[in-house]
């Protein structure tokens, strides 16, 4: 049987490792920032009703412009937007925000172009850059993993990227990104600035989001997902807010009918029940804040988090602690930051079991 070395693989992909998080079968899976709350029964029924109607025409290709879904996403995004109304012409969607980001780099990156990121950040960003032939450049963060307007501007001036990625709040650290920092990035470049807001719903109540900066900034893009707050990780629905001209650019690179009729139907059923779905968010915030409060009492440091997870430090041997927790049926994430581990804020029962187990283990 042939191996990768036997194939005429692209030279820039040789020696690379595919993305992958541990998928051990455990009771307490707190490693990939999923919403661990199940979808409520009434929402499942609404989703099934939408899918049932979609199946009546499953022999036909779906609406390639996913018009109804874009309208529903625009309406939903407008709820947290204070600068007027977001129109459906400003919305794009794909199979998870990863595909959205891939399409952005297919349109605005590629051979001879570069994208600037600020690690530690979302590990898929450089992988998507590499897969589209876009050079990956890195800027630095402050000691507390935050970004400042001056620091971001300096990195842009130094690397002169075609695309800038900002993760707000940042994964894997949870740290927020100020609107002033996003503005500084935009003003420092003539290229695209993409703000990855996968965890936007977990911001503190009343926080402003990057969508407030969209008016008058045609090169600013805001990507989001239904995987986290909507407990929709298995459905794979991500979306983008941007100037209509950007949406036109993504049409040039998307595959035909890239969003299936079943996916569109499921998302519409969930969005129609946004209030029910988002009722879980406040509980998750409470568990996140509980982790932030109780982990220091166990001797660990914590990073400020506005997401649904907490990065904690002071871990003498992350691999050993990871394995100890796994032996107690708990899976968290070693993100490769020395002396740190990351844990998702789960249900109250999951969070309690994690904290109680951690208290019994050696640091």
N, C-alpha and C positions, 0 to 999 in steps of 0.2 A: 504494500500500500504506500502511495506517495505521501511525502510530507511537504510542508511549506517550502523547504529549501529546494525541492525538486521542481517547483513551479516557477514560471516566468513572472513572479510577483514584481510589482513596482519597487524600485530600489529604495524609495523613501519609506516603504512599509516594512522592509525587512528588519527583523529583530524587535518589532513592536509587539506589545501585548494587548489583547482585546479588553475592553471595559468589562468589569465584573465585580459585583459585590457578593460576599459569602451568602449562600442560600441554604444553610443548614436547616433541617426541619426541627424547629424549636417551638415551644409554647409562647415564649416572649421574644418576638422578632422586633427589635428596636434599633435596627441598623441602617435602614435606607429611607428614613424620614417619611414613611407612609403615614397616612391617617389610619390609625389602628381601630378606629370606631367603625362598626359595620354600617352600611347604607340602610337607613330606616325603611321598614316594610312599605310604607305608603309611597316612598320615592322609588323603590324597586318596582312597585306595581305601575307607576307612571312611566318608568323607563320601558317596561315590558309592553305597555300599550303603544308607545311610540314605535318600538321595534316591530311589533305585530303589524302595524300599518305599513312600515317600510318593507316588510316581507312580501306584501301584496304586489310590489313592483320590483322585486329583487332581480328579476330577469332583465331589467333595464339598468343602464349606467346611472349612477347617482347624479344629482345636481353638482356639476363640477365647480360651481361658484358658491356652493353651500350657503345659499342666500339666507334661508331661515335661521341657520346657526349663527351666521355673522350678525344678523339683526339681534338675536338673543344675547350674544356675547357683548355687543355694543350697549344694549340696555343694561346688562349686568355690570359692566365696567363703569358705566356712567354713575352708578349708585355711589361709588367712592371717589368720583371725580368732581372737583369743585369749579372747574373752569368751563362751564357750559356743558354741552352734550357731545358725547362721542358717537359719531355716525358709523353705520355699517361699512361705508367705503373706507374707513380707517382700520378695519379689522381683517385679519387673516387667521387661518387655523390650519393645523396639520396634526400628524400622529405623534402627539407629545411635543413639548417645547424643544426637545432635541432636534426634531425634524424642522421646526421653524428656524432654529439657529443654523442648521445645515443649509437650508435654502437661502438664508441671509448671506452666508459665506459663498454659496454658489453664485449668487448675484453680485456681491460686492467684494469678495475675496478672490482666491485662486492664485494661479502661478504668477509670480512677480509681485504679489501683494502680501501685506502682513496684517496680523491682528495682535493687539496688545491686551494682555490680561495681567491680573495682579494676584498671583498665588501667595498663600494657599487659597484656592478658590475651586469652583466646580470642576471636577476632574475630566468631564466630557468636553469642556471648552477646547483644550489643546488637541484632544483626539479628533474632534470635528474639524479643527483647523487643518490638521495633518491629512485627514481624509479628503479634503477639498483642495489640497495643494497650497494652502495658505501658510506662510511663515508665522510661527508662534513666537512672539516677543513677550518679555516679562518686565513688569514694574515691581516696585517694592511697597510693602505696607509698613505701618508704624509698629512699635513693639506690641501694642494691644490688638493688632490685626486690623486696625481702622485705616481708612483712607482720608487724606486731607486734600482740599482743592489745590494747594501748592504742590503736594507730592504727585498728584495725578497729572497736573499741568507739566511738571518737570519731566515726568516719564514720557509724555506725549512729545514734548519738544525734542527729547533725546532720541526716541525711536522712530518718530514720524510715521505712525501706522496708518493704514487705510481704514481699519476698523478698530474700535475700542470696546472691550467687554467690561462691564461693571456688574457685579452680582449684588443685588440689594433686596433683602439682607443677604449677606455673603454665606455661601456654603463652602467649607464646613464649619466656619467659626460663628455664624449667626449675627455678626456685627452689621449694623445698619450703614447706609450710605446717605449722606445729606444731599439735599437738592442743590446746595451750593457746590458740592463736589461734582455733581453731574453737569451743572452749568459750566463749571470750569473746564471739564473735559470737552464739552461741546464747543466752547469758544476757542479751545487750543488746537482744534483740528478742522480740516476741511473734509474729513472722512465721516464714516458712519459711527455713531455711538449707540451701542445696544446695551440696555439695562435689563438684566435678567431678574425678573421679580417673581420667581417661582413660589416664594413664601410670603407674598405681599399681604395676604389676609391675616397673617399672624402678627403684623405690626401692632404696636400699642394703639388703642382706640384714639381716633382723631389724627393719626399721623398722615402727613402728605405723601403722595406717591409720585413716581416719575411721570405719570400721565399728565400731571399739572404743567409740565414743561413742554408738552407737545406743540401747543399753538405757536406758529412762527418758526418752528425748528424742524424742517423737513428731513434732516439727517438723523433725528433722534428716533430710536425704535425701543419699544417696551415689550418684552416677551413675558408671558405668564403661562400658567398651567392649571388644569382641573385636577391634577393628580393628588395634590396635597390637601388643601382645605375641603375640596369636594369629595374626598375619599374615592377618587376615580382613577387611581393609578393603573388598574387593569384595563381601562377603556382607552388609554393613550390619546388624550386630547390636550393640545397646547394651542396658544393663540398669540397674536401680535397686535399691538396698537401702534399705528404709524400714519404718516402722511399718505394719502391715496396714491401718490406717485410711487412710493415704496411698495405698496401692494401690487401695483402694475409690474414692477420689477420682479417680484416673486412669481408672478404668473409665467414669466419667461423660463423659469427653471423648475417649476413643479412638474411632477409626473402627471399624466392625464388621470383625472378622477382619483386623485391621491387620497381623498377622504371618503371612506366607504359610506354607503347609505345607512348601514347599521350603526356605525360610529356617530354619524350625524344625528340619527334618531335617539340614540342613548344620551348624547349630550343635551339635546333639547329637553328630554324628560327630566334630566337632573337640573338644568337651568330653570325650568318652570317651578321647581321646588327649592330654589336657592335658600329661602328662609329656613327651611327644615334642615337642609344640608349644612348650612353655616352655623346652626345652633351648636354644632360640635366644636366650633372654633374657640369659643370662650372657655370651654372645659379644657381644651388642649393648651391654651395660653396659661391657664391656672396650673396645669401640671408642669409646664415649662418653668414657670416662675417658682414652683415648688422645688424643682431640681436646682434652680439658681440659688435658692435660699438654703437648702439642706445639704448640698454637696460640700460647701465650705465647712460645715459642721463635722463632716467625716474626714476633713483634712485635705480636701482638694481645692484647687483654684477653679474659677469658672470665667468664661468669656461672656461679655454682654451678648444677649441673644434676643433678636426680634423674629426668630423663626420658630419652627416646631421641634427644635432639638437644642441640645446644649453640648458645647465642647468643654471638657474639663481637663485640667492639668494637674501637675504634682504627682503623676503616675510614675513610679520608679521603673517599672517594667511593663509597658503596655501589652506586650505579647502575652506575658504570664497572666495578667489580670483579665485580658480578653478570654484566655483559655479557661480560667477559673470560673468566670461568669457563664461561659458556654457549658461547662460541666453542671451548672445549676439551671440549665434550660433557658439561658438568656443570651441573645445575640445582639451585640452592639457593633460599633465600627472603629477599626484602627485606620485613621486617615493619613497616617504617615508623618504626622507632626510629632517630633520627639516629646516623650513624656505626656502625651495627650491621648484621649479617647473621646468619641462622640456617641451620645445616646439620644434617641428619639423620645420625645414626650408622648407617652401612650395614654391609655385610659388611667383612671385613678388606681385601679387594681394593679395594672402593669407597672406603673411608676412606684407604687408602694413595694411591690415584690423586688424590683430592681434596687431600690434604696435599702431595703431591709437586708437583702443578700449582700450588697456591697459593704454594708457595715460589718459584716462578719468576716470579710476577706482582708488579707494583709495588703497594704498599699504597695 
